[in-house]
Amino acid sequence: MWAMLIVLPPSETKAPGGESDGLDVSFSSLDPIRQEIMEDLAALDVDEMMAALKLPATKREEAEENRALLRAPVMPAIYRYTGVLYDALDAATLTDPAVSRIAIGSALFGVVMGSDTIPRYRLSGGSKLPVRKTDAAAQKNSIPTMKKRWGSAITDVLQEQGFVVDMRSGAYQQLGPVLGAVTVRVESVQEDGSRKVVSHFNKHYKGELARVLASAPDADSVTGIQGVAAIAEAAGMTVEISDRELTLVV
């Protein structure tokens, strides 16, 4: 159990390559669902997968990789995911204790720790994936959503982890909502003094906040939103508290 677990969203873009060490992920109670999803992906040919996941022609290579996930090269999840949030997080400069405080939501794996080794894959929280062909007779025309596949499994795992700062985007929060978690929103101050929810740079600021929280010397003693706010303010950030929601004002 972690005193504070920071849960980040995944990214659609993922670094290629890795080592041949094999898939190694935490939270073994999620393994049956993970296995089922990987088997269902492998049962589709590439064209079927691209249609099911609504992938453009430029992502054909990623669709092909989805069919051999257990044999694919792996790397730590915190390096696998790329993009604006992960650029701001700058994982390469984080200490091992900081990385150990970070988890990442995933449509394929449910949730993984930052140090877990995973392959490159393509599957989003809003995807619908047909059941594998061997089950077609028993589950005719079954195309469940990721939310239906995961049920309460992700919630059950995260509720056991102690105090959670949930920075996942809406689609991934819905896969496994966490009762009592602190959520984060980002707002900018307009010239007239009004507020506007930040959209384009939202991920960047969340990456910066995640970095500050994970790296804080007193991170392991934080068990509530007041402690989260104190760390952010000590780093020069402007924050506001409303119940269990932390607003980062930029």
Steps between C-alpha positions, in 0.01 A plus 500: 500500500624849414450806720436696180452343158491736200298348216568647156316454171670297227576651161401392152862548391750246631872456452597206275751228581616370835666191642402134477452457873130421483185665628517572875207688653369560851151429638467132412126501572460681165683227306192301386348807334835604353544152354150499353551836331836394353348177370213692342745735330710210372190334353442787258688534174659838443220641284235389750697660782544828318126513437407402856737754658436766233869530419624699199715335236810663652454286815505163324831406663351553846201284406742225397683531833170454687487142372821390676511691828633215714802463270565869445795695645424685821616808691390669823156654460620842609728504192260319267243780511596820320349839426442830677431369851796260495731767360412719799539206739855443369519146637867454418592746775269354768642297787388141558289604804325763285426248226362259761229755584369512143241273340346526152151412384465276196220355289710187445655449843252682723768671705876448517780639711750730331777240525288214357630381163244505218499471119387765257128457432205687356174497698313794649255536785216564256569195282261213436665166434323189362531178697740252345372276223507184712234657721286633218243220514438552869525881488363586159549863400655584837706817475546618858636838598816525709285620789290184482806277473667650807188519715604586856846338474705821462301676771553207736878508446538876538280517809752272671796730431442764765486869409459556124557816296309421183618698196348265244283645224126438509495185288758331723344618824179333382683169457577500872364788711663536842282610789679762708775572247625852446439616143677783318379769263698776333363852454649815353421856604368717217571871452160589649570286806272215397614138494525261209569129515831433328470250217808516276759517781300301755724196465816706529398652833384166636837352406676779688278448806554125493874553492489740795280269708697182425833669574402674824714398801187466714290323233461184707340692786225653285158348558263780398436788266646756740836324477481492120427874493788572739751319276372680189515841670851435630601443137361840402168379360170674564226260609150509642308232688134412461402186691716230331584697187828689468499784247836598359480866396737599220 
